[in-house]
Amino acid sequence: MILRRWTLGPGYFSRWSVLAASCCVNLFTLYSYAYGLFSDTLKNSLGFSQSAVDVIASVGEAGLWSTFLVALRRRERRTCLPATPTQC
């Protein structure tokens, strides 16, 4: 249903939709990489254990992807970013 709107025909995708999807995937991948960079600082400065830092990362990832999927599913309102509920 969403893919029908973004395709040019059977088996062909618009360049703009592919660009937008690849940018979203790259942003979410960079979030995981950046969290790995500052997790040691978070662990040392706040005194968290490694398992607590892992839970924080897992909850953050689950929240990030679930809001992205909800934003894709909900098309009544336009959003500024896929994960934010604010109107443009």
TASUL-V837859 format. One record per backbone hydrogen bond with DSSP energy under -1.0 kcal/mol. CO is the residue of the C=O (numbers start at 1). NH is the residue of the N-H. E is the energy in kcal/mol with one decimal. If there is no record, write none. Layout:
co->CO nh->NH e->E
co->CO nh->NH e->E
//
This chain:
co->6 nh->14 e->-1.9
co->9 nh->12 e->-1.7
co->12 nh->8 e->-1.9
co->12 nh->9 e->-1.0
co->14 nh->18 e->-1.8
co->15 nh->19 e->-2.3
co->16 nh->20 e->-2.4
co->17 nh->21 e->-2.3
co->18 nh->22 e->-2.4
co->19 nh->23 e->-2.1
co->20 nh->24 e->-2.1
co->21 nh->25 e->-2.3
co->22 nh->26 e->-2.3
co->23 nh->27 e->-2.4
co->24 nh->28 e->-2.2
co->25 nh->29 e->-2.1
co->26 nh->30 e->-2.5
co->27 nh->31 e->-1.6
co->28 nh->32 e->-1.4
co->29 nh->33 e->-2.0
co->30 nh->34 e->-2.9
co->31 nh->35 e->-2.1
co->32 nh->36 e->-1.6
co->33 nh->37 e->-1.1
co->34 nh->38 e->-1.6
co->38 nh->42 e->-2.0
co->39 nh->43 e->-2.4
co->40 nh->44 e->-2.5
co->41 nh->45 e->-2.8
co->42 nh->46 e->-1.7
co->49 nh->53 e->-2.0
co->50 nh->54 e->-2.1
co->51 nh->55 e->-1.9
co->52 nh->56 e->-2.1
co->53 nh->57 e->-2.1
co->54 nh->58 e->-2.3
co->55 nh->59 e->-2.7
co->56 nh->60 e->-2.2
co->57 nh->61 e->-2.4
co->58 nh->62 e->-2.4
co->59 nh->63 e->-2.4
co->60 nh->64 e->-2.2
co->61 nh->65 e->-2.5
co->62 nh->66 e->-2.3
co->63 nh->67 e->-2.1
co->64 nh->68 e->-1.6
co->65 nh->69 e->-2.3
co->66 nh->70 e->-2.2
co->67 nh->71 e->-2.2
co->68 nh->72 e->-1.9
co->69 nh->73 e->-1.9
co->70 nh->74 e->-2.4
co->81 nh->84 e->-1.4
co->86 nh->80 e->-1.1
//
